[in-house]
Amino acid sequence: MDYVVLVDENDLELGTMEKLQAHELGLLHRAFSVFVFNSNNELLIHKRAEGKYHSGGLWTNSCCSHPKPNEHFQDAAIRRVKEELGMEISGVNKIGKLIYKVELDNNLTEHEYDYILTTKSDERPDLNPEEASEYLYKSIDIIKQEMKEKPDQFTFWFKQILLEGDYF
């Protein structure tokens, strides 16, 4: 079973809970969203696998997940980029944070204290098919335009970060 770290609005740990249960109850938990840019300053995005427990088939940022209990979010990001994208990154830079809550498909609620992280890599992804079905590199401006034209094709948190936030 996967567990998430429950937190308050100041990111103070309140305990742990099984991941699916936390999403069923809509409890605030720690997460991260990684943005991998290549040397052309294009963002690596991927389409979530259809079989994901929520938001399957939607385009999203390079990697998004949850740190395990007692795992620093930066270490978790490096681990998950390898697990999801098959890429080795040496580190990430924290550029901000976002707290959001949204009702999703499958009667789940995403309520996250989300660290926004960036890194650079020209390594070609080797996607884990359980996580992602496709990937593309695009400029932030093109992605933002596509989000405005076809918002239903992108994950909620990705739109929040790019269209509502002041990160990029």
DSSP file with accessible surface (Angstrom, degrees, kcal/mol):
  #  RESIDUE AA STRUCTURE BP1 BP2  ACC     N-H-->O    O-->H-N    N-H-->O    O-->H-N    TCO  KAPPA ALPHA  PHI   PSI    X-CA   Y-CA   Z-CA
    1    1 A M              0   0  174      0, 0.0     2,-0.4     0, 0.0    17,-0.0   0.000 360.0 360.0 360.0 143.4    0.0    0.0    0.0
    2    2 A D        -     0   0   92     66,-0.0    17,-3.2     0, 0.0     2,-0.3  -0.802 360.0-160.0 -94.4 137.2    1.1    3.5   -0.7
    3    3 A Y  E     -A   18   0A 109     -2,-0.4     2,-0.3    15,-0.3    15,-0.2  -0.876   2.3-154.3-116.6 148.1    0.8    6.1    2.1
    4    4 A V  E     -A   17   0A   1     13,-2.9    13,-1.8    -2,-0.3     2,-0.6  -0.809  23.6-113.1-114.0 161.1    0.7    9.9    1.9
    5    5 A V  E     -A   16   0A   1     62,-0.4    25,-2.5    25,-0.3     2,-0.3  -0.847  27.2-142.7 -96.6 116.8    1.7   12.4    4.5
    6    6 A L  E     +AB  15  29A  23      9,-2.5     8,-3.1    -2,-0.6     9,-1.0  -0.611  29.0 174.3 -77.6 137.7   -1.2   14.4    5.9
    7    7 A V  E     -A   13   0A   3     21,-1.6     6,-0.2    -2,-0.3     2,-0.1  -0.897  27.9-121.7-137.8 167.3   -0.4   18.0    6.6
    8    8 A D    >   -     0   0   36      4,-1.4     3,-2.1    -2,-0.3     6,-0.0  -0.386  52.3 -81.4 -97.9-174.3   -2.1   21.3    7.6
    9    9 A E  T 3  S+     0   0  124      1,-0.3    -1,-0.0    -2,-0.1    90,-0.0   0.598 132.4  53.4 -67.8  -9.1   -2.0   24.5    5.6
   10   10 A N  T 3  S-     0   0  123      2,-0.1    -1,-0.3   103,-0.0     3,-0.1   0.210 119.6-108.9-105.2  11.5    1.5   25.3    7.0
   11   11 A D    <   +     0   0   24     -3,-2.1     2,-0.5     1,-0.3    -2,-0.1   0.735  66.5 152.9  65.4  26.5    2.8   21.9    5.8
   12   12 A L        -     0   0  106      1,-0.1    -4,-1.4     2,-0.0    -1,-0.3  -0.754  50.7-110.8 -84.9 130.4    3.1   20.6    9.4
   13   13 A E  E     +A    7   0A 106     -2,-0.5    -6,-0.3    -6,-0.2     3,-0.1  -0.373  36.6 175.4 -67.4 134.8    2.7   16.8    9.5
   14   14 A L  E     -     0   0A 118     -8,-3.1     2,-0.3     1,-0.5    -7,-0.2   0.468  57.5 -77.3-111.8 -12.3   -0.4   15.5   11.0
   15   15 A G  E     -A    6   0A  31     -9,-1.0    -9,-2.5     2,-0.0    -1,-0.5  -0.927  51.5 -75.0 144.7-165.9    0.1   11.8   10.3
   16   16 A T  E     -A    5   0A  75     -2,-0.3     2,-0.3   -11,-0.2   -11,-0.2  -0.880  34.4-178.5-129.3 161.4   -0.1    9.3    7.4
   17   17 A M  E     -A    4   0A  31    -13,-1.8   -13,-2.9    -2,-0.3    -2,-0.0  -0.982  41.9 -85.8-155.2 151.6   -2.9    7.6    5.6
   18   18 A E  E  >  -A    3   0A  42     -2,-0.3     4,-2.3   -15,-0.2   -15,-0.3  -0.354  46.0-122.2 -58.4 137.1   -3.3    5.1    2.8
   19   19 A K  H  > S+     0   0   38    -17,-3.2     4,-1.9     1,-0.2     5,-0.2   0.894 107.3  46.8 -55.9 -49.8   -3.2    7.1   -0.5
   20   20 A L  H  > S+     0   0   65    -18,-0.3     4,-2.2     1,-0.2    -1,-0.2   0.914 111.8  51.9 -63.8 -38.8   -6.6    6.1   -1.9
   21   21 A Q  H  > S+     0   0   88      1,-0.2     4,-2.4     2,-0.2    -1,-0.2   0.912 107.1  52.8 -63.8 -41.6   -8.3    6.7    1.5
   22   22 A A  H  X>S+     0   0    0     -4,-2.3     5,-1.8     1,-0.2     4,-1.0   0.890 111.9  46.6 -61.2 -36.1   -6.9   10.2    1.7
   23   23 A H  H  <5S+     0   0    0     -4,-1.9    86,-3.2    -5,-0.2    -1,-0.2   0.825 110.6  51.8 -76.2 -31.2   -8.3   10.9   -1.8
   24   24 A E  H  <5S+     0   0  111     -4,-2.2    -2,-0.2    84,-0.2    -1,-0.2   0.887 117.3  39.1 -68.7 -37.4  -11.7    9.4   -0.9
   25   25 A L  H  <5S-     0   0  101     -4,-2.4    -2,-0.2    -5,-0.2    -1,-0.2   0.584 105.1-129.0 -88.7 -13.1  -11.9   11.6    2.2
   26   26 A G  T  <5 +     0   0    5     -4,-1.0     2,-0.3    83,-0.3    -3,-0.2   0.832  45.3 168.1  69.8  34.2  -10.3   14.7    0.5
   27   27 A L      < -     0   0   65     -5,-1.8    84,-0.4    -6,-0.2    -1,-0.2  -0.588  42.1-103.3 -85.5 142.7   -7.8   15.2    3.3
   28   28 A L        +     0   0   13     -2,-0.3   -21,-1.6   -21,-0.1     2,-0.3  -0.422  51.7 167.5 -65.6 128.1   -4.9   17.7    2.7
   29   29 A H  E     -Bc   6 112A   0     82,-1.7    84,-2.7   -23,-0.3   -23,-0.2  -0.959  38.0 -92.1-143.4 160.5   -1.6   15.8    2.0
   30   30 A R  E     + c   0 113A  24    -25,-2.5   -25,-0.3    -2,-0.3     2,-0.3  -0.477  50.7 154.8 -77.2 139.2    1.9   16.6    0.7
   31   31 A A  E     - c   0 114A   0     82,-2.5    84,-2.2    -2,-0.2     2,-0.3  -0.890  25.4-144.3-149.3 176.4    2.6   16.3   -3.0
   32   32 A F  E     -Dc  65 115A   0     33,-2.2    33,-1.8    -2,-0.3     2,-0.4  -0.992   3.5-153.4-149.3 152.7    4.9   17.7   -5.6
   33   33 A S  E     -Dc  64 116A   0     82,-3.0    84,-3.0    -2,-0.3     2,-0.4  -0.987  17.0-155.8-128.0 117.9    4.7   18.6   -9.3
   34   34 A V  E     -Dc  63 117A   0     29,-3.8    29,-1.6    -2,-0.4     2,-0.5  -0.804   4.4-162.1 -98.6 137.4    8.0   18.4  -11.3
   35   35 A F  E     - c   0 118A   0     82,-2.4    84,-1.9    -2,-0.4     2,-0.6  -0.966   7.9-163.7-119.0 108.6    8.6   20.5  -14.5
   36   36 A V  E     - c   0 119A   0     -2,-0.5     8,-2.9     8,-0.5     2,-0.4  -0.857   7.4-169.1 -97.6 120.6   11.4   19.1  -16.6
   37   37 A F  E     -Ec  43 120A  13     82,-2.5    84,-2.3    -2,-0.6     6,-0.2  -0.876  10.6-142.0-108.2 142.2   12.7   21.5  -19.2
   38   38 A N    >   -     0   0   12      4,-2.3     3,-2.1    -2,-0.4    84,-0.2  -0.311  41.2 -87.9 -89.6-177.8   15.1   20.6  -22.0
   39   39 A S  T 3  S+     0   0   82      1,-0.3    83,-0.1     2,-0.1    -1,-0.1   0.656 128.9  59.7 -69.7 -12.6   17.9   22.8  -23.3
   40   40 A N  T 3  S-     0   0  119      2,-0.1    -1,-0.3    99,-0.0     3,-0.1   0.260 118.6-113.0 -91.1   8.4   15.5   24.5  -25.7
   41   41 A N    <   +     0   0   98     -3,-2.1    99,-0.4     1,-0.2     2,-0.4   0.783  69.7 145.2  61.9  30.8   13.4   25.6  -22.6
   42   42 A E        -     0   0   65     97,-0.1    -4,-2.3    98,-0.1     2,-0.4  -0.798  48.2-123.6 -95.6 142.8   10.6   23.3  -23.7
   43   43 A L  E     -EF  37 138A   0     95,-3.3    95,-2.0    -2,-0.4     2,-0.6  -0.708  13.8-130.8 -89.7 133.8    8.5   21.6  -21.0
   44   44 A L  E     + F   0 137A   0     -8,-2.9    -8,-0.5    -2,-0.4    18,-0.4  -0.726  34.3 176.7 -79.9 119.1    8.2   17.8  -21.0
   45   45 A I  E     - F   0 136A   1     91,-2.9    91,-2.1    -2,-0.6     2,-0.3  -0.873   8.7-162.5-118.8 158.5    4.5   16.9  -20.6
   46   46 A H  E     -GF  60 135A   2     14,-1.9    14,-2.5    -2,-0.3     2,-0.6  -0.973  22.0-120.0-139.4 157.4    2.9   13.5  -20.6
   47   47 A K  E     -GF  59 134A  47     87,-2.2    86,-2.6    -2,-0.3    87,-0.7  -0.863  38.5-119.5 -94.8 123.4   -0.5   12.0  -21.0
   48   48 A R  E     - F   0 132A  12     10,-3.0     9,-2.0    -2,-0.6    84,-0.3  -0.357  36.4 -97.6 -62.5 139.9   -1.6   10.0  -17.9
   49   49 A A    >   -     0   0    7     82,-1.9     3,-1.8     7,-0.2     9,-0.2  -0.255  28.4-121.6 -56.8 143.6   -2.2    6.3  -18.5
   50   50 A E  T 3  S+     0   0  143      6,-0.3     6,-0.2     1,-0.3    -1,-0.1   0.816 109.8  59.3 -58.3 -30.5   -5.9    5.5  -19.0
   51   51 A G  T 3  S+     0   0   74      2,-0.0    -1,-0.3     5,-0.0    -2,-0.1   0.420  75.0 125.3 -84.4   4.2   -5.7    3.1  -16.1
   52   52 A K  S <  S-     0   0   31     -3,-1.8     4,-0.4     1,-0.1    79,-0.1  -0.253  75.2-113.8 -61.8 152.1   -4.7    5.7  -13.5
   53   53 A Y  S    S+     0   0   57      1,-0.1     2,-0.3     2,-0.1    -1,-0.1   0.689  96.4   5.8 -67.1 -18.2   -6.9    5.9  -10.4
   54   54 A H  S    S+     0   0    1     50,-0.0    -1,-0.1     1,-0.0    52,-0.1  -0.978 124.6  21.1-155.8 157.9   -7.9    9.4  -11.4
   55   55 A S  S >  S+     0   0    6     -2,-0.3     3,-1.5     1,-0.2    -7,-0.3   0.742  73.8 177.2  59.5  28.6   -7.4   11.8  -14.3
   56   56 A G  T 3   +     0   0   23     -4,-0.4    -6,-0.3     1,-0.2    -7,-0.2  -0.326  62.8  20.1 -62.1 140.5   -6.5    9.0  -16.8
   57   57 A G  T 3  S+     0   0   15     -9,-2.0     2,-0.3     1,-0.3    -1,-0.2   0.486  95.8 123.1  80.4   4.0   -5.9   10.1  -20.3
   58   58 A L    <   -     0   0   42     -3,-1.5   -10,-3.0    -9,-0.2    -1,-0.3  -0.740  64.2-116.0 -99.5 148.7   -5.3   13.8  -19.4
   59   59 A W  E     +Gh  47 154A  23     94,-3.2    96,-2.3    -2,-0.3     2,-0.3  -0.563  44.6 163.3 -78.5 142.8   -2.1   15.8  -20.2
   60   60 A T  E     -G   46   0A   0    -14,-2.5   -14,-1.9    -2,-0.2     4,-0.0  -0.885  39.4 -66.2-149.8 176.8   -0.1   16.9  -17.2
   61   61 A N        -     0   0    0     -2,-0.3   -15,-0.3   -16,-0.2   -26,-0.2  -0.033  66.5 -82.6 -63.7 174.9    3.3   18.3  -16.1
   62   62 A S  S    S-     0   0    0    -18,-0.4     2,-0.3   -28,-0.3   -27,-0.2   0.850 104.8  -9.9 -52.5 -46.6    6.4   16.1  -16.3
   63   63 A C  E     +D   34   0A   0    -29,-1.6   -29,-3.8   -19,-0.1     2,-0.4  -0.968  60.4 178.9-156.8 137.5    5.9   14.2  -13.1
   64   64 A C  E     +D   33   0A  15     -2,-0.3     2,-0.3   -31,-0.2   -31,-0.2  -0.994  25.0 118.7-143.4 138.4    3.5   14.5  -10.1
   65   65 A S  E     -D   32   0A  20    -33,-1.8   -33,-2.2    -2,-0.4    12,-0.1  -0.866  51.8 -84.0-168.7-160.6    3.3   12.4   -7.1
   66   66 A H        -     0   0   17     -2,-0.3   -35,-0.2   -35,-0.2     2,-0.1  -0.988  32.7-119.8-131.1 138.1    3.5   12.2   -3.3
   67   67 A P        -     0   0    0      0, 0.0   -62,-0.4     0, 0.0   -37,-0.1  -0.467  34.4-117.3 -70.8 149.0    6.6   11.7   -1.0
   68   68 A K    >   -     0   0   98      1,-0.2     3,-2.1     4,-0.2   -64,-0.1  -0.407  48.1 -72.0 -76.3 161.7    6.5    8.7    1.2
   69   69 A P  T 3  S+     0   0   44      0, 0.0    -1,-0.2     0, 0.0     3,-0.1  -0.314 124.1  11.8 -53.9 136.2    6.4    9.1    5.0
   70   70 A N  T 3  S+     0   0  158      1,-0.2     2,-0.5    -3,-0.1    -2,-0.1   0.645 102.1 120.3  66.4  19.1    9.9   10.3    6.2
   71   71 A E    <   -     0   0   39     -3,-2.1    -1,-0.2     4,-0.0     2,-0.1  -0.954  65.6-124.6-114.1 129.0   11.0   11.0    2.6
   72   72 A H     >  -     0   0   91     -2,-0.5     4,-2.5     1,-0.1     3,-0.2  -0.444  22.0-122.7 -68.3 143.5   12.0   14.5    1.6
   73   73 A F  H  > S+     0   0   21      1,-0.2     4,-2.2     2,-0.2     5,-0.1   0.838 111.3  55.3 -60.0 -31.5   10.0   15.9   -1.4
   74   74 A Q  H  > S+     0   0   72      2,-0.2     4,-1.9     1,-0.2    -1,-0.2   0.929 109.8  45.1 -68.0 -42.1   13.2   16.5   -3.4
   75   75 A D  H  > S+     0   0   97     -3,-0.2     4,-2.3     1,-0.2    -2,-0.2   0.897 112.6  52.4 -65.2 -39.6   14.3   12.8   -2.9
   76   76 A A  H  X S+     0   0    0     -4,-2.5     4,-3.1     1,-0.2     5,-0.2   0.894 106.9  53.1 -63.1 -39.7   10.8   11.7   -3.8
   77   77 A A  H  X S+     0   0    0     -4,-2.2     4,-2.5     2,-0.2     5,-0.2   0.932 109.2  47.7 -62.9 -45.0   10.8   13.8   -7.0
   78   78 A I  H  X S+     0   0   50     -4,-1.9     4,-1.6     1,-0.2    11,-0.2   0.933 114.5  47.8 -61.2 -43.9   14.1   12.2   -8.2
   79   79 A R  H  X S+     0   0   52     -4,-2.3     4,-2.4     1,-0.2    -2,-0.2   0.937 113.7  45.7 -62.0 -48.2   12.7    8.7   -7.4
   80   80 A R  H  X S+     0   0   30     -4,-3.1     4,-3.2     2,-0.2     5,-0.5   0.851 106.8  57.0 -71.4 -33.0    9.4    9.3   -9.1
   81   81 A V  H  X>S+     0   0    0     -4,-2.5     4,-2.3    -5,-0.2     6,-1.1   0.932 111.7  45.3 -60.1 -40.8   10.9   10.9  -12.3
   82   82 A K  H  X5S+     0   0   92     -4,-1.6     4,-1.3     4,-0.2    -2,-0.2   0.939 116.5  45.0 -66.1 -45.2   12.9    7.6  -12.6
   83   83 A E  H  <5S+     0   0   74     -4,-2.4    -2,-0.2     1,-0.2    -1,-0.2   0.882 125.1  30.5 -68.7 -40.0    9.9    5.4  -11.9
   84   84 A E  H  <5S+     0   0    4     -4,-3.2    44,-2.5    -5,-0.1    48,-0.2   0.878 136.0  21.5 -85.9 -43.6    7.4    7.3  -14.2
   85   85 A L  H  <5S-     0   0    0     -4,-2.3    41,-3.2    -5,-0.5    -3,-0.2   0.492  91.1-126.4-107.8  -9.4    9.6    8.7  -17.0
   86   86 A G     << +     0   0   17     -4,-1.3     2,-0.4    -5,-0.6    -4,-0.2   0.753  65.7 134.7  67.4  24.9   12.7    6.4  -16.8
   87   87 A M        -     0   0    0     -6,-1.1     2,-0.6    -9,-0.1    -1,-0.2  -0.865  52.7-139.1-112.0 141.1   14.9    9.5  -16.5
   88   88 A E        +     0   0  118     -2,-0.4     2,-0.4    -3,-0.1    35,-0.1  -0.867  25.8 178.8 -95.8 118.0   17.8   10.1  -14.2
   89   89 A I        -     0   0   14     -2,-0.6     3,-0.1   -11,-0.2    -7,-0.1  -0.919  25.8-146.5-116.8 150.8   17.9   13.7  -12.8
   90   90 A S        -     0   0  125     -2,-0.4     2,-0.3     1,-0.3    -1,-0.1   0.684  69.7 -35.9 -89.8 -19.2   20.4   14.9  -10.3
   91   91 A G        -     0   0   24     29,-0.1     2,-0.3   -14,-0.1    -1,-0.3  -0.981  51.8-120.1 178.0 177.8   18.1   17.3   -8.4
   92   92 A V        -     0   0   12     -2,-0.3     2,-0.5    27,-0.1    27,-0.2  -0.949  15.4-133.6-137.7 156.9   15.2   19.7   -8.5
   93   93 A N  E     -I  118   0A 107     25,-2.8    25,-2.3    -2,-0.3     2,-0.5  -0.959  19.2-133.8-112.7 130.0   14.7   23.4   -7.6
   94   94 A K  E     +I  117   0A 107     -2,-0.5    23,-0.2    23,-0.2     3,-0.1  -0.713  29.7 168.9 -82.6 123.3   11.7   24.4   -5.5
   95   95 A I  E     -     0   0A  68     21,-2.9     2,-0.3    -2,-0.5    22,-0.2   0.453  59.1 -43.0-113.1  -4.9   10.1   27.5   -7.1
   96   96 A G  E     -I  116   0A  18     20,-1.0    20,-2.6     2,-0.0    -1,-0.3  -0.986  50.3-111.2 168.8-172.4    6.9   27.6   -5.1
   97   97 A K  E     -I  115   0A 106     -2,-0.3     2,-0.3    18,-0.3    18,-0.2  -0.972  16.2-163.3-149.4 158.5    3.9   25.8   -3.6
   98   98 A L  E     -I  114   0A  30     16,-2.1    16,-3.3    -2,-0.3     2,-0.5  -0.992   8.1-155.5-146.3 133.3    0.2   25.6   -4.2
   99   99 A I  E     +I  113   0A  70     -2,-0.3     2,-0.3    14,-0.2    14,-0.2  -0.964  30.2 160.6-108.5 126.3   -2.6   24.4   -2.0
  100  100 A Y  E     -I  112   0A  10     12,-1.9    12,-1.9    -2,-0.5     2,-0.4  -0.975  26.2-160.9-143.0 158.9   -5.7   23.2   -4.0
  101  101 A K  E     +I  111   0A 129     -2,-0.3     2,-0.3    10,-0.2    10,-0.2  -0.985  20.1 161.3-141.5 128.7   -8.8   21.1   -3.6
  102  102 A V  E     -I  110   0A  27      8,-2.4     8,-2.7    -2,-0.4     2,-0.4  -0.993  37.1-123.1-149.4 140.1  -10.8   19.7   -6.5
  103  103 A E  E     -I  109   0A 165     -2,-0.3     6,-0.3     6,-0.2     2,-0.2  -0.726  39.0-174.5 -81.6 132.2  -13.3   16.9   -6.9
  104  104 A L        -     0   0   33      4,-3.7     3,-0.5    -2,-0.4     4,-0.4  -0.476  30.3 -68.3-115.9-174.4  -12.2   14.4   -9.5
  105  105 A D  S >  S+     0   0   75      1,-0.2     3,-1.2     2,-0.2    -1,-0.3  -0.146 110.6  41.2 -67.8 171.5  -13.5   11.4  -11.3
  106  106 A N  T 3  S-     0   0  106      1,-0.2    -1,-0.2   -52,-0.1     3,-0.1   0.759 129.5 -74.2  59.4  27.1  -14.1    8.1   -9.5
  107  107 A N  T 3  S+     0   0  156     -3,-0.5     2,-0.3     1,-0.2    -1,-0.2   0.842  96.7 139.1  57.2  36.5  -15.6   10.0   -6.4
  108  108 A L    <   -     0   0    7     -3,-1.2    -4,-3.7    -4,-0.4     2,-0.4  -0.815  42.2-151.4-110.6 153.2  -12.1   11.1   -5.4
  109  109 A T  E     - I   0 103A  24    -86,-3.2     2,-0.7    -2,-0.3   -83,-0.3  -0.992   5.8-150.0-125.4 126.8  -10.9   14.5   -4.1
  110  110 A E  E     + I   0 102A   5     -8,-2.7    -8,-2.4    -2,-0.4     2,-0.4  -0.866  23.7 167.3 -94.9 116.1   -7.5   15.8   -4.7
  111  111 A H  E     + I   0 101A  32     -2,-0.7   -82,-1.7   -84,-0.4     2,-0.4  -0.875  20.1 170.5-131.6  98.9   -6.5   18.1   -1.8
  112  112 A E  E     -cI  29 100A   9    -12,-1.9   -12,-1.9    -2,-0.4     2,-0.8  -0.888  46.9-149.9-126.2 145.6   -2.8   18.8   -1.9
  113  113 A Y  E     -cI  30  99A  13    -84,-2.7   -82,-2.5    -2,-0.4     2,-0.6  -0.928  44.5-165.1 -99.4  97.2   -0.1   20.9   -0.5
  114  114 A D  E     -cI  31  98A   0    -16,-3.3   -16,-2.1    -2,-0.8     2,-0.4  -0.817  18.2-150.0-105.4 117.7    1.9   20.8   -3.8
  115  115 A Y  E     -cI  32  97A  16    -84,-2.2   -82,-3.0    -2,-0.6     2,-0.6  -0.714  16.3-140.6 -80.8 130.2    5.6   21.7   -4.1
  116  116 A I  E     -cI  33  96A   0    -20,-2.6   -21,-2.9    -2,-0.4   -20,-1.0  -0.846  28.9-179.6 -95.5 119.7    6.3   23.2   -7.6
  117  117 A L  E     -cI  34  94A   0    -84,-3.0   -82,-2.4    -2,-0.6     2,-0.3  -0.913  12.4-164.5-125.4 146.4    9.7   21.9   -8.7
  118  118 A T  E     +cI  35  93A  21    -25,-2.3   -25,-2.8    -2,-0.3     2,-0.3  -0.909  11.6 164.6-127.9 157.4   11.9   22.4  -11.8
  119  119 A T  E     -c   36   0A  13    -84,-1.9   -82,-2.5    -2,-0.3     2,-0.4  -0.958  28.3-122.3-157.3 168.4   14.9   20.6  -13.3
  120  120 A K  E     +c   37   0A 131     -2,-0.3     2,-0.3   -84,-0.2   -82,-0.2  -0.945  36.0 150.6-119.0 140.0   16.7   20.5  -16.6
  121  121 A S        -     0   0   18    -84,-2.3    -2,-0.1    -2,-0.4   -32,-0.1  -0.903  33.3-168.6-165.6 140.0   17.4   17.4  -18.7
  122  122 A D        +     0   0  104     -2,-0.3     2,-0.1   -84,-0.2   -84,-0.1   0.240  55.0 124.9-106.7   6.8   17.8   16.4  -22.4
  123  123 A E        -     0   0   73    -35,-0.1   -36,-0.1     1,-0.1    -2,-0.0  -0.437  67.3-117.2 -66.2 139.8   17.5   12.7  -21.6
  124  124 A R        -     0   0  193     -2,-0.1    -1,-0.1     1,-0.1    -2,-0.1  -0.628  32.4-115.1 -79.8 130.5   14.8   11.0  -23.7
  125  125 A P        -     0   0    9      0, 0.0     2,-0.4     0, 0.0   -39,-0.2  -0.301  17.4-160.0 -65.0 148.4   12.0    9.6  -21.5
  126  126 A D        -     0   0  126    -41,-3.2   -39,-0.0     2,-0.0    -2,-0.0  -0.844  30.7-141.3-124.3  86.4   11.4    5.9  -21.3
  127  127 A L        -     0   0   36     -2,-0.4   -42,-0.2     1,-0.1   -43,-0.1  -0.194   7.7-131.0 -62.5 139.2    7.8    5.9  -20.1
  128  128 A N    >>  -     0   0   46    -44,-2.5     4,-2.5     1,-0.1     3,-2.3  -0.783  20.0-144.9 -80.1 115.2    6.4    3.5  -17.6
  129  129 A P  T 34 S+     0   0  106      0, 0.0    -1,-0.1     0, 0.0    -2,-0.1   0.716  96.9  61.2 -63.4 -17.3    3.1    2.4  -19.3
  130  130 A E  T 34 S+     0   0  149      1,-0.1     3,-0.1   -81,-0.1   -81,-0.1   0.683 117.3  30.8 -76.7 -16.4    1.3    2.2  -16.0
  131  131 A E  T <4 S+     0   0   26     -3,-2.3   -82,-1.9     1,-0.3     2,-0.3   0.775 127.6  14.1-107.4 -41.7    1.9    5.9  -15.5
  132  132 A A  E  <  -F   48   0A   2     -4,-2.5    -1,-0.3   -84,-0.3   -84,-0.2  -0.994  40.9-169.2-145.3 147.1    2.0    7.5  -18.9
  133  133 A S  E    S+     0   0A  63    -86,-2.6     2,-0.3    -2,-0.3   -85,-0.1   0.672  76.4   8.2-108.3 -24.8    1.0    6.7  -22.5
  134  134 A E  E     -F   47   0A  89    -87,-0.7   -87,-2.2     2,-0.0     2,-0.3  -0.976  58.1-159.3-149.9 160.8    2.6    9.6  -24.5
  135  135 A Y  E     +F   46   0A  62     -2,-0.3     2,-0.3   -89,-0.2   -89,-0.2  -0.981   7.7 179.7-143.3 157.6    5.0   12.5  -24.0
  136  136 A L  E     -F   45   0A  67    -91,-2.1   -91,-2.9    -2,-0.3     2,-0.5  -0.977  23.5-133.6-146.1 156.7    5.7   15.8  -25.8
  137  137 A Y  E     +F   44   0A  55     -2,-0.3     2,-0.3   -93,-0.2   -93,-0.2  -0.978  38.7 158.8-111.5 128.4    8.0   18.8  -25.4
  138  138 A K  E     -F   43   0A  45    -95,-2.0   -95,-3.3    -2,-0.5     2,-0.1  -0.985  42.5 -99.4-145.0 158.1    6.4   22.1  -25.8
  139  139 A S     >  -     0   0   40     -2,-0.3     4,-2.3   -97,-0.2     5,-0.2  -0.408  33.9-119.5 -73.1 152.4    6.9   25.8  -24.9
  140  140 A I  H  > S+     0   0   22    -99,-0.4     4,-2.8     1,-0.2     5,-0.2   0.901 113.7  55.8 -58.2 -41.2    5.0   27.1  -21.9
  141  141 A D  H  > S+     0   0  125      1,-0.2     4,-2.0     2,-0.2    -1,-0.2   0.910 108.3  46.6 -61.9 -42.0    3.2   29.6  -24.1
  142  142 A I  H  > S+     0   0   85      2,-0.2     4,-2.5     1,-0.2    -1,-0.2   0.924 112.7  50.1 -65.7 -42.7    1.9   27.0  -26.5
  143  143 A I  H  X S+     0   0    0     -4,-2.3     4,-2.6     1,-0.2    -2,-0.2   0.934 109.7  50.7 -62.3 -44.9    0.7   24.8  -23.6
  144  144 A K  H  X S+     0   0   47     -4,-2.8     4,-1.8     1,-0.2    -1,-0.2   0.912 110.5  49.4 -59.5 -42.1   -1.1   27.7  -22.0
  145  145 A Q  H  X S+     0   0   95     -4,-2.0     4,-2.0    -5,-0.2    -1,-0.2   0.928 111.2  48.9 -63.3 -44.0   -2.8   28.5  -25.3
  146  146 A E  H  X S+     0   0   51     -4,-2.5     4,-3.0     1,-0.2    -2,-0.2   0.877 107.9  55.3 -64.0 -36.2   -3.9   24.9  -25.7
  147  147 A M  H  < S+     0   0    1     -4,-2.6    -1,-0.2     1,-0.2    -2,-0.2   0.881 109.1  47.2 -63.0 -37.8   -5.2   24.8  -22.1
  148  148 A K  H  < S+     0   0  137     -4,-1.8    -1,-0.2    -5,-0.2    -2,-0.2   0.868 118.0  41.5 -71.3 -35.3   -7.4   27.8  -22.8
  149  149 A E  H  < S+     0   0  118     -4,-2.0    -2,-0.2     1,-0.2    -1,-0.2   0.844 133.9  17.4 -80.4 -35.6   -8.7   26.2  -26.1
  150  150 A K    ><  +     0   0  109     -4,-3.0     3,-1.9    -5,-0.2    -1,-0.2  -0.507  68.0 162.9-136.8  65.8   -9.2   22.7  -24.8
  151  151 A P  G >  S+     0   0   53      0, 0.0     3,-1.5     0, 0.0    -1,-0.1   0.785  70.2  67.4 -61.6 -27.4   -9.2   22.8  -20.9
  152  152 A D  G 3  S+     0   0  141      1,-0.3     4,-0.1   -94,-0.0    -5,-0.1   0.561  90.2  65.3 -71.5  -6.3  -10.7   19.3  -20.6
  153  153 A Q  G <  S+     0   0   88     -3,-1.9   -94,-3.2    -7,-0.2     2,-0.3   0.449  96.4  66.2 -92.7  -0.4   -7.6   17.7  -22.0
  154  154 A F  B <  S-h   59   0A   5     -3,-1.5   -94,-0.2   -96,-0.2  -107,-0.0  -0.897  87.1-102.3-125.7 152.1   -5.4   18.8  -19.0
  155  155 A T     >  -     0   0    0    -96,-2.3     4,-2.0    -2,-0.3     5,-0.2  -0.323  31.6-119.4 -69.0 152.5   -5.2   17.9  -15.3
  156  156 A F  H  > S+     0   0   57      1,-0.2     4,-2.5     2,-0.2     5,-0.2   0.921 111.5  48.4 -57.0 -50.6   -6.7   20.4  -12.9
  157  157 A W  H  > S+     0   0    5      1,-0.2     4,-2.5     2,-0.2    -1,-0.2   0.873 108.3  54.4 -65.7 -33.4   -3.4   21.0  -11.0
  158  158 A F  H  > S+     0   0    0      1,-0.2     4,-2.5     2,-0.2     5,-0.3   0.934 111.0  45.8 -64.9 -43.1   -1.4   21.5  -14.2
  159  159 A K  H  X>S+     0   0   43     -4,-2.0     4,-3.0     1,-0.2     5,-0.9   0.909 111.3  53.2 -65.2 -41.0   -3.9   24.3  -15.3
  160  160 A Q  I  X>S+     0   0   50     -4,-2.5     5,-1.2     3,-0.2     4,-1.0   0.922 112.3  44.5 -59.0 -45.0   -3.8   25.8  -11.8
  161  161 A I  I  <5S+     0   0    1     -4,-2.5     6,-0.6     3,-0.2     4,-0.3   0.941 123.5  33.4 -67.3 -46.7    0.0   26.0  -11.9
  162  162 A L  I  <5S+     0   0    4     -4,-2.5    -2,-0.2    -5,-0.2    -3,-0.2   0.897 130.3  28.6 -80.9 -40.6    0.3   27.4  -15.4
  163  163 A L  I  <5S+     0   0   54     -4,-3.0    -3,-0.2    -5,-0.3    -2,-0.1   0.805 131.7  29.9 -93.3 -31.3   -2.8   29.5  -15.8
  164  164 A E  I  <<S+     0   0  139     -4,-1.0    -3,-0.2    -5,-0.9    -4,-0.1   0.715 109.3  71.6 -99.6 -27.8   -3.5   30.7  -12.2
  165  165 A G  S   <S-     0   0   25     -5,-1.2     3,-0.2    -4,-0.3    -4,-0.0  -0.334  70.7-136.2 -87.6 171.3    0.0   30.7  -10.8
  166  166 A D        +     0   0  159      1,-0.1    -4,-0.1    -2,-0.1    -5,-0.1  -0.412  69.9 110.8-120.0  50.9    2.9   33.1  -11.4
  167  167 A Y              0   0   61     -6,-0.6    -1,-0.1     1,-0.2    -5,-0.1   0.758 360.0 360.0 -96.8 -32.6    5.6   30.4  -11.6
  168  168 A F              0   0   71     -7,-0.3    -1,-0.2    -3,-0.2     0, 0.0  -0.950 360.0 360.0-129.6 360.0    6.6   30.5  -15.3
